[in-house]
Amino acid sequence: MEQRRTRRFKLHLPLAITRSGAERVTMAGRTTNISSNGVLFTAGRGPELGGPIEYIITLTGDGPRSVSLKCIGKVVRAERVDPGLADAASGYQVAATLERYEFVRAH
């Protein structure tokens, strides 16, 4: 049985990849789960394995304005999604570390 060091939270939130490796990109995705060390999400294409990644998670709340979490990490896994799964349209399931983050408020 696999044992994790940190607790994972199943959160399905909008995610946008803004940098993959050395290139700037704009790619939408959706989180599957989040922990203090990383995030698992779906995306249209697989980012470079082992490369740096910058992504923004939009946190939804009760108020009229959303808050975004700008994250920097490293891609540790990228696997093609089985076409029979509900998120198959997303293409890839990606695991990335969460090394640094900052809150960004919408104006």
Secondary structure, DSSP 8 states (H G I E B T S, - for coil): ----SS--B----EEEEEEETTEEEEEEEEEEEE-SSEEEEEESS---TTSEEEEEEEE--SSSS-EEEEEEEEEEEEEE--TTSTTGGG-EEEEEE--EEEEEE--
